Amino acid sequence: MIRHIVFFTARDPGDVETIRDGLAVLADIPHALKLEVAFNKKTDQLGNDVDLVVYGEFENEAALAAYKAHPLYQKSIDLVRPLRELRLAADYDTTTAAGR
C-alpha cells in the first residue's frame, strides 16, 4: 500500500477554509482506498506552521498515478494553488516502512 501525505500552508490565514474546500474535491476521486482532508490541530510544541493535511491510502503506485491523472485532481490544484504558500508531499510504500 502507498501512503500519500501532503501538507499545506495558506498565504492568508483567512483562506484556510477555502483551501480546505478546494482540497475536499479530492475525496470524489475513486482511486483512493482512504482519503482525508483535515485542519492541523496545531498542538505540536516545536512547530505549527502547517494549516492543512491531505492523507491518502492507495493500493499501489498505479492507483496513486490514476488519482493524480484524474480531472478532479487538476481542479483541486486550480482552486488551491493561488491561495497556498507551501505544499510538501511524501509518498511511501508501507511494505518497506520500518516500525511496528
Phi and psi in degrees as a GROMACS rama.xvg file:
@    title "Ramachandran Plot"
@    xaxis  label "Phi"
@    yaxis  label "Psi"
@TYPE xy
-104.983  130.238  ILE-2
-103.758  134.815  ARG-3
-121.937  117.537  HIS-4
-127.072  128.283  ILE-5
-131.435  133.524  VAL-6
-110.694  139.438  PHE-7
-128.951  145.148  PHE-8
-122.235  149.162  THR-9
-93.3341  142.862  ALA-10
-63.2769  -42.5532  ARG-11
-120.805  123.264  ASP-12
-54.7405  -24.4872  PRO-13
-70.5145  -11.5322  GLY-14
-99.003  2.08139  ASP-15
-59.699  -43.4716  VAL-16
-66.4342  -38.373  GLU-17
-64.7548  -39.9589  THR-18
-63.1764  -44.3891  ILE-19
-58.1883  -42.3088  ARG-20
-63.078  -38.9295  ASP-21
-67.7414  -35.1669  GLY-22
-75.3765  -29.0732  LEU-23
-61.8386  -22.9057  ALA-24
-56.1449  -31.3317  VAL-25
-61.3535  -26.7416  LEU-26
-65.929  -17.0531  ALA-27
-88.3441  0.0265956  ASP-28
-83.8339  127.068  ILE-29
-78.4797  -4.75243  PRO-30
-83.4362  -11.6664  HIS-31
-86.8669  140.206  ALA-32
-72.9481  -34.404  LEU-33
-150.949  139.091  LYS-34
-146.478  127.019  LEU-35
-127.807  142.172  GLU-36
-124.674  123.73  VAL-37
-144.174  153.871  ALA-38
-74.4209  143.017  PHE-39
-71.6686  129.936  ASN-40
-70.0086  -17.1262  LYS-41
55.4982  50.5994  LYS-42
-111.351  2.60936  THR-43
-71.7209  136.112  ASP-44
-75.1151  -15.3717  GLN-45
-106.639  -19.4448  LEU-46
-174.368  135.319  GLY-47
-135.894  37.4771  ASN-48
-72.7151  -30.5119  ASP-49
-71.9725  133.897  VAL-50
-96.0729  -38.5195  ASP-51
-138.789  151.868  LEU-52
-130.188  135.091  VAL-53
-110.838  127.087  VAL-54
-125.106  124.366  TYR-55
-133.799  149.987  GLY-56
-122.587  134.218  GLU-57
-131.464  143.898  PHE-58
-58.7918  -38.4408  GLU-59
-162.87  -178.864  ASN-60
-64.7624  -32.224  GLU-61
-64.7817  -39.2446  ALA-62
-66.6293  -39.9417  ALA-63
-64.3025  -42.4329  LEU-64
-63.3694  -39.9261  ALA-65
-64.7614  -39.1597  ALA-66
-58.7178  -47.906  TYR-67
-70.2595  -22.1531  LYS-68
-88.2614  -9.5852  ALA-69
-68.7944  142.673  HIS-70
-58.3076  -30.5922  PRO-71
-68.7972  -26.5123  LEU-72
-63.0514  -46.4222  TYR-73
-65.007  -37.6934  GLN-74
-60.2792  -43.2164  LYS-75
-62.249  -43.2595  SER-76
-57.9489  -46.8389  ILE-77
-60.8421  -35.4331  ASP-78
-76.7589  -37.0313  LEU-79
-92.5635  -41.0784  VAL-80
-51.756  -42.7402  ARG-81
-65.8881  -18.4446  PRO-82
-103.501  -16.24  LEU-83
-91.2482  153.293  ARG-84
-97.645  -52.4313  GLU-85
-127.321  143.239  LEU-86
-137.86  119.302  ARG-87
-121.082  130.168  LEU-88
-128.485  148.955  ALA-89
-144.849  138.969  ALA-90
-125.709  134.669  ASP-91
-144.437  153.833  TYR-92
-91.1091  122.213  ASP-93
-68.1652  -20.1132  THR-94
-73.7737  -17.1076  THR-95
-109.846  3.30036  THR-96
-75.7  140.072  ALA-97
-85.7598  152.777  ALA-98
129.704  -166.245  GLY-99
